[in-house]
Amino acid sequence: MRFGPVPVAASVGAILAHGVHHTHGRFAKGRVISGDDATLLAQSGIETITVAQLEPGDVGEDAAATRIAARLAGPNLTVSAAYTGRVNLFAAADGLATIDAATIHALNRVDEAVTIATVPPFTPLLKGQMLATIKIIPFAVPDGIITKLEWMLAGTGPVSLLPWIGLSAGLIQTTLPGTKPTVLDKSVTVTADRLSGIGADLSADVRCPHEVNALAAALRYMEGDILLVIGASAITDRRDVIPAAIEAAGGRVLHLGMPVDPGNLLLLGDLDGRPVLGLPGCARSPRLNGVDWVLQRLGAGLPVDAAAIMSMGVGGLLAEIPGRPLPRALATALPRAPRIHGLVLAGGFGLRMGGANKLLCEWQGKALVRHVVDTALSAQLAGVTVATGHQADAVRAALSDLPLDFVHAPDHGDGMSATLKAGLSSLPDDIDGVLVLLGDMPRLTAATMNRLIAAYSPDDGRAIVLPTCGGQRGNPVLWDAAFIPEMLTLTGDKGARALIAAHAPVVCEVAVEDMGTLLDVDTPDALAALNSRSGRTEGEA
């Protein structure tokens, strides 16, 4: 790859290395300079720009990151589209991250151009949270480097997620004279909350005297996939009450103690193939402690033995974590995939179609609006809402078997803005943004939608994201949720396009090769042309 300043006249096809202002605005870093771009820069008095120019054998940053991610990702992950040489891996379910640290270290040593960052092994995650990110540092990488990384990643991906398997647990608390019932009640609540964080249920709660025989009897009859014991007195020796009771019940003590603080006095045992945990006193607190680390592995179906416990020492000084957060709070603090909701506008009269409802005209055997919705459902969207208006019942019937939300715009005759506002008003409160789609654009691809989602980053000034094809702006447009109140003030038939110019500093253009971003089918000629390209000769409502 060649990198450096070149005359503007010689920059066509090169990648802009640094953002540059011109008389009509600004070109962002990473833009592929077109002939029109070069003309505009020259007219703005700019003579040279710094660019990157790919050479034979180079792989562009997005293609390189995509190839690595395809091999890196193991089961139960969602892989984002690439943008600016970055691909993110997200949890497809609640569960536990499994990371082959040795492989990640080896990959990062191959070349400084390729970086892979992950969460620590055995990090609990909520669905949608990020496990890993691949970032290509330069604009391109020699193919030989990517090929080597692919060879190293042959086989199962070293980054994956183990979903919670849905365990049940029985809790036994022992008592001594003077043990306060309120302490026991609080421990039940804390334990149930702790288990819910790993997708497990507290199936039974029993209390018995802090004596070997009484505890042994309780253990024999306790139900649950795992058995938890909180003693009225801490375990200080293998001959203490709790380990002795496990053996008296016919079980085995596998390990006593763990190199995690708080949590040192944890006991691991086995009774009829079920794990038995003698819990330290810190288990009565909801704060993160060694008990959580053991329960998380069990909750994901991983075996826990003495060797596993003894390997927890590095990073196990939890007492020094400021505030020692709750396990669930720790998980929710991790980055997550943006929650982008799809909104399909399907309320117009389509007057230019000559009487037929354009959304119900067929292409390749199904209604145009069905193509748009099917594609949206296959993209990385948090959900899809269809806003109806004209012939609402017929539109709903064409989509009746799909997992959608519907909203009707009774004032759809007032123009596109009415349908848009009805849709926006119905969206969930917890979304980050909305991807506004037109129901008459059947050739849109999920890859393009995913690329817009990957580009969205309001913290980096990319709060309105739209595609460009051949230098021409198209649809759909992704809007940060902060713009929804302003969008709700629109009137007439122009949609939200008028707001884009007003917020130019936070508009991000994503270059795609998807002609479907420019093709809306709103006339008989456009429908005939669409059918002609697909080998069909006619389409009917």
SULMO-V744822 format. One record per residue. RES is the residue in one letter. PSI is psi in radians with two decimals (999 if undefined). D_FIRST is the distance of its C-alpha to the first C-alpha in whole Angstrom. Layout:
{{RES;PSI;D_FIRST} {RES;PSI;D_FIRST}}
This chain:
{{M;2.30;0} {R;2.47;4} {F;2.32;6} {G;-3.09;10} {P;2.49;13} {V;2.72;14} {P;2.52;17} {V;-0.67;18} {A;-0.41;19} {A;0.23;16} {S;-0.08;14} {V;2.25;16} {G;-0.19;13} {A;2.88;11} {I;2.20;11} {L;2.15;13} {A;-0.47;12} {H;2.51;16} {G;2.56;19} {V;2.37;21} {H;2.50;25} {H;-3.10;26} {T;-0.37;30} {H;0.13;30} {G;-2.32;28} {R;2.42;25} {F;2.26;21} {A;2.71;20} {K;2.45;16} {G;-0.13;14} {R;2.36;16} {V;2.09;15} {I;2.16;16} {S;3.03;19} {G;-0.71;21} {D;-0.63;24} {D;-0.79;22} {A;-0.69;21} {T;-0.78;24} {L;-0.72;25} {L;-0.75;23} {A;-0.74;25} {Q;-0.39;28} {S;0.04;28} {G;0.27;27} {I;2.19;24} {E;-0.65;22} {T;2.64;18} {I;2.73;16} {T;2.21;13} {V;2.89;10} {A;2.39;7} {Q;2.08;6} {L;2.53;5} {E;2.89;5} {P;2.34;8} {G;-0.10;9} {D;2.56;7} {V;2.17;9} {G;2.70;10} {E;-0.75;11} {D;-0.77;15} {A;-0.67;15} {A;-0.82;14} {A;-0.65;17} {T;-0.74;19} {R;-0.74;19} {I;-0.77;20} {A;-0.62;22} {A;-0.56;24} {R;-0.49;25} {L;-0.63;25} {A;2.20;28} {G;-2.75;31} {P;2.70;35} {N;0.60;36} {L;2.69;33} {T;2.26;31} {V;2.15;27} {S;2.88;26} {A;2.84;23} {A;2.51;20} {Y;2.29;19} {T;0.71;16} {G;0.33;15} {R;2.37;19} {V;2.32;21} {N;2.55;25} {L;2.23;28} {F;2.67;31} {A;2.27;35} {A;-0.03;36} {A;2.94;40} {D;2.42;42} {G;-2.75;41} {L;2.26;40} {A;2.34;36} {T;2.14;36} {I;2.21;33} {D;1.61;32} {A;-0.68;31} {A;-0.70;30} {T;-0.73;28} {I;-0.75;26} {H;-0.77;26} {A;-0.70;25} {L;-0.74;22} {N;-0.29;21} {R;-0.12;21} {V;-0.87;18} {D;2.48;15} {E;-0.28;15} {A;-0.38;12} {V;2.18;15} {T;2.47;18} {I;2.13;22} {A;2.43;25} {T;2.91;28} {V;2.85;32} {P;2.62;34} {P;2.52;36} {F;0.53;39} {T;2.23;38} {P;2.42;40} {L;2.62;39} {L;2.69;40} {K;2.30;39} {G;-0.17;36} {Q;2.70;35} {M;2.31;31} {L;-0.66;31} {A;2.77;27} {T;2.41;24} {I;2.21;20} {K;2.18;17} {I;2.18;14} {I;-0.94;13} {P;3.12;9} {F;-0.28;8} {A;2.76;7} {V;2.45;8} {P;2.44;8} {D;-0.55;11} {G;-0.61;13} {I;-0.80;13} {I;-0.70;15} {T;-0.69;17} {K;-0.75;18} {L;-0.70;19} {E;-0.68;21} {W;-0.71;23} {M;-0.42;24} {L;0.24;25} {A;2.36;27} {G;-2.75;31} {T;2.36;32} {G;2.43;29} {P;-0.06;30} {V;2.09;30} {S;-3.14;33} {L;2.35;36} {L;1.97;40} {P;2.69;42} {W;2.43;46} {I;-0.04;48} {G;0.93;51} {L;2.79;53} {S;2.62;57} {A;2.47;58} {G;2.39;62} {L;2.23;63} {I;2.25;66} {Q;2.27;67} {T;2.70;70} {T;2.66;72} {L;2.83;74} {P;2.25;77} {G;-0.13;76} {T;2.24;73} {K;2.24;72} {P;-0.56;72} {T;-0.60;69} {V;-0.72;67} {L;-0.73;67} {D;-0.74;66} {K;-0.66;63} {S;-0.61;62} {V;-0.80;62} {T;-0.80;60} {V;-0.74;58} {T;-0.74;57} {A;-0.73;57} {D;-0.73;54} {R;-0.74;52} {L;-0.64;53} {S;-0.50;52} {G;-0.26;48} {I;0.39;48} {G;0.41;49} {A;2.81;53} {D;2.55;56} {L;1.87;59} {S;-0.36;62} {A;2.61;65} {D;1.97;66} {V;2.54;69} {R;2.42;71} {C;2.86;73} {P;2.66;74} {H;1.19;72} {E;2.61;74} {V;-0.88;73} {N;-0.73;75} {A;-0.74;75} {L;-0.67;71} {A;-0.72;71} {A;-0.74;73} {A;-0.68;71} {L;-0.68;68} {R;-0.61;69} {Y;-0.01;70} {M;2.39;67} {E;2.75;64} {G;2.64;61} {D;-0.54;58} {I;2.61;57} {L;2.27;60} {L;2.33;60} {V;2.15;63} {I;2.01;63} {G;2.64;66} {A;-0.33;68} {S;2.50;68} {A;2.63;64} {I;2.16;64} {T;-0.09;64} {D;2.71;65} {R;-0.30;65} {R;0.14;69} {D;3.10;69} {V;-0.87;70} {I;-0.88;67} {P;-0.64;65} {A;-0.66;69} {A;-0.65;69} {I;-0.78;66} {E;-0.63;68} {A;-0.48;71} {A;-0.04;70} {G;0.18;69} {G;-3.01;65} {R;2.55;63} {V;2.08;61} {L;-0.61;58} {H;2.50;57} {L;2.19;58} {G;2.68;56} {M;2.56;52} {P;0.85;50} {V;2.35;49} {D;2.08;51} {P;2.62;52} {G;0.03;53} {N;-0.64;55} {L;0.61;58} {L;2.49;56} {L;2.40;58} {L;2.19;57} {G;-3.11;59} {D;2.37;60} {L;1.93;63} {D;0.69;63} {G;0.02;59} {R;2.35;59} {P;2.42;57} {V;2.18;59} {L;2.09;58} {G;1.98;60} {L;2.49;59} {P;2.95;59} {G;-0.51;60} {C;-0.22;57} {A;-0.29;57} {R;-0.19;59} {S;2.51;57} {P;-0.12;54} {R;2.68;51} {L;2.26;49} {N;-3.12;50} {G;-0.46;50} {V;-0.71;52} {D;-0.72;49} {W;-0.69;46} {V;-0.79;49} {L;-0.64;50} {Q;-0.73;46} {R;-0.75;46} {L;-0.70;49} {G;-0.41;48} {A;0.08;45} {G;0.20;47} {L;2.42;46} {P;2.54;48} {V;2.12;49} {D;-3.06;51} {A;-0.70;52} {A;-0.71;48} {A;-0.75;46} {I;-0.75;49} {M;-0.23;48} {S;0.06;44} {M;0.08;45} {G;-0.72;45} {V;2.04;42} {G;-0.01;41} {G;0.03;45} {L;1.23;46} {L;-0.41;47} {A;-0.40;49} {E;-0.09;47} {I;2.15;45} {P;2.13;46} {G;-0.20;48} {R;1.41;48} {P;2.83;47} {L;2.55;48} {P;-0.74;46} {R;-0.68;46} {A;-0.64;45} {L;-0.71;42} {A;-0.75;41} {T;-0.25;41} {A;-0.21;39} {L;2.67;36} {P;2.64;33} {R;2.90;33} {A;2.49;32} {P;2.46;33} {R;1.68;36} {I;2.17;36} {H;2.39;39} {G;2.35;38} {L;1.95;41} {V;2.10;42} {L;2.00;44} {A;0.82;46} {G;-0.05;49} {G;2.84;49} {F;-0.45;52} {G;0.83;49} {L;-0.49;52} {R;-0.16;49} {M;-0.07;50} {G;0.57;53} {G;-0.55;55} {A;2.64;53} {N;1.92;51} {K;-0.58;48} {L;-0.42;47} {L;-0.07;49} {C;2.52;48} {E;2.52;47} {W;2.25;44} {Q;0.68;43} {G;0.08;46} {K;2.80;46} {A;2.58;46} {L;-0.75;43} {V;-0.53;44} {R;-0.68;44} {H;-0.82;40} {V;-0.79;39} {V;-0.74;41} {D;-0.73;40} {T;-0.74;36} {A;-0.68;37} {L;-0.42;38} {S;-0.13;36} {A;3.05;33} {Q;1.05;33} {L;2.62;35} {A;-0.32;38} {G;2.96;41} {V;2.29;42} {T;2.40;44} {V;2.17;46} {A;2.06;48} {T;2.90;50} {G;-1.67;53} {H;2.29;54} {Q;0.86;55} {A;-0.71;54} {D;-0.70;56} {A;-0.67;55} {V;-0.77;51} {R;-0.67;52} {A;-0.63;54} {A;-0.28;50} {L;0.25;49} {S;-0.44;52} {D;0.18;50} {L;2.63;47} {P;1.38;46} {L;2.87;46} {D;2.51;48} {F;2.58;50} {V;2.47;51} {H;2.44;53} {A;1.68;53} {P;-0.42;57} {D;0.50;56} {H;-0.35;53} {G;-0.25;55} {D;-0.12;54} {G;3.08;50} {M;-0.59;47} {S;-0.55;47} {A;-0.78;50} {T;-0.72;48} {L;-0.80;45} {K;-0.66;48} {A;-0.75;50} {G;-0.79;47} {L;-0.65;45} {S;-0.35;49} {S;-0.05;49} {L;2.69;46} {P;2.69;46} {D;-0.37;46} {D;0.27;43} {I;2.71;40} {D;-0.54;37} {G;3.05;36} {V;2.33;37} {L;1.95;35} {V;2.07;38} {L;2.55;38} {L;2.37;40} {G;-0.07;42} {D;0.48;41} {M;1.31;38} {P;-0.18;38} {R;0.14;34} {L;2.60;32} {T;2.66;31} {A;-0.57;31} {A;-0.70;27} {T;-0.77;27} {M;-0.75;29} {N;-0.60;28} {R;-0.66;24} {L;-0.71;27} {I;-0.71;28} {A;-0.57;25} {A;-0.41;24} {Y;2.16;28} {S;1.47;28} {P;-0.51;31} {D;-0.43;30} {D;0.27;27} {G;0.33;28} {R;1.30;27} {A;-0.35;31} {I;2.08;31} {V;2.26;29} {L;2.71;28} {P;2.64;26} {T;2.46;25} {C;2.08;25} {G;0.53;24} {G;0.00;24} {Q;2.29;28} {R;2.46;29} {G;-2.78;31} {N;2.77;33} {P;3.05;33} {V;2.34;33} {L;2.20;33} {W;2.32;35} {D;2.54;35} {A;-0.38;39} {A;-0.35;40} {F;-0.15;40} {I;-0.77;42} {P;-0.68;45} {E;-0.65;44} {M;-0.50;43} {L;-0.12;47} {T;-0.04;48} {L;2.68;47} {T;2.85;49} {G;-2.73;50} {D;0.43;47} {K;-0.07;44} {G;-2.67;43} {A;0.10;40} {R;-0.55;38} {A;-0.42;40} {L;-0.33;39} {I;-0.79;35} {A;-0.58;35} {A;-0.34;37} {H;0.65;35} {A;-0.65;32} {P;-0.37;30} {V;0.28;30} {V;2.29;29} {C;2.13;26} {E;2.26;24} {V;2.00;22} {A;2.20;21} {V;2.87;22} {E;0.48;23} {D;1.73;26} {M;-0.31;29} {G;-0.32;31} {T;-0.27;31} {L;-0.18;32} {L;1.85;35} {D;2.40;38} {V;1.64;41} {D;0.16;44} {T;2.76;46} {P;-0.64;48} {D;-0.70;45} {A;-0.66;42} {L;-0.71;44} {A;-0.70;45} {A;-0.68;41} {L;-0.82;40} {N;-0.62;42} {S;-0.68;41} {R;-0.46;38} {S;0.12;39} {G;0.10;42} {R;2.80;45} {T;-0.22;47} {E;2.77;49} {G;2.42;48} {E;2.75;51} {A;999;52}}
